[in-house]
Amino acid sequence: MSASTFQCLLVSEKPNRVFRREITRKSIAELPPGELLIRVHFSSLNYKDALSATGNKGVTRRYPHIPGVDAAGIVEDSQHPSFKVGDKVVVTGNDLGSNTWGGFSEFVRVPAEWAVPLPPSLTMKESMIYGTAGFTAALSLYKLMREGVKPADGKILVTGATGGVGCLAVALLATEGFSTVAATGKMKEQEFLKSLGASEVIERESVKDTTHRPLLSGRWAGVIDTVGGEYLDSAIRSTKLEGTITTCGNVTGAELHTSIYPFILRGVNLLGIGSAFSPMDVRLEIWNRLATSWKLPNLNLLHEDVSLRELDNKIHLILEGKVRGRAVVNLSSEAPQ
């Protein structure tokens, strides 16, 4: 290994709970323990990263810290027989970027059990266009289909459709032939969402019901919810008989106020999507599908490239709900694809 220091985005805590972000250099020796040292070529920005980068102690307990729950790169040193120097790998979730220094860095060191071999038909950059958001969207679709939801059953609602998980969910549903209704607060993005495969784009407020009736007219055969709160509550009450809902986000609220009636009268299924600690067999299955049958032909429509130095502005924008799709972080101008 030639490098002894590396560039990263470091978040430090100052007095009075003031948090400062800076591009700086750290020593390889300061990285946490782990069997794999990975030279990171690409990462991506997620909502969770922005929370960590602004001092949310529910995400990151200790500072100074390097955020970034995603990383794709090349093994620089391996102390585990499953990986050798030169292997291309993807790391998403687990504790990366939460309380373990993460992917907004030229190097990460992680346990070998966190790493997934990069599928041969994916580039490192493509894997980060997906990243945690794409993995979460794919896991949501996987669970919907496992519960028996089929295109013939009716429309699938996607909430937060212009966000990272939402837009990837819209595109992935299209690969399986589902009729997808994309709910968004950004109606100016209708053409973008339709280009991804949305059959219909609706204003997000039309999803939300404030009557608090225990059951609403059945509209959805399934739902991929990315926002939580009242939108999830309304989606549950308006899902059809034996329909299935997946939920993975809480940007509009972490509390759920609903009744038991959709579950006991319509047999509605509510499935949680916790992608960070998915078992390895599931991880391998999902990444294999993203590289083959679910590989999106329009991946380049879903992202923009940013440098480490451009992340600061993007962090503010994603917290304000102003980022469309995915922001892929290039950690090296010479990074191979």
ABEGO torsion letter per residue (X at the ends): XABABBBBBBBBBBBGGBBBBBBBBBBAAABBBEABBBBBABBBBBAAAAAAAAGBAAABABOBBBBGABBBBBBABBABAABBBGBBBBBBEEABGAABBBABBABBBBBAAABBBBBAABBAAAAAAAEAAAAAAAAAAAAAAAAGBBAAAEBBBBBGAABAAAAAAAAAAAAAGBBBBBBBABAAAAAAAAAAGBABBBBAAAABBAAGBABBBBABABBBBAAEEAAAAAAAAABBBGBBBBBABAAAEABBBBBAAAAAAAGBBBBBBBAAABBAAAAAAAAAAAABAABBAAAAAABBBBBAAAAAAAAAAAAAGABBEBBBBBABAABBX
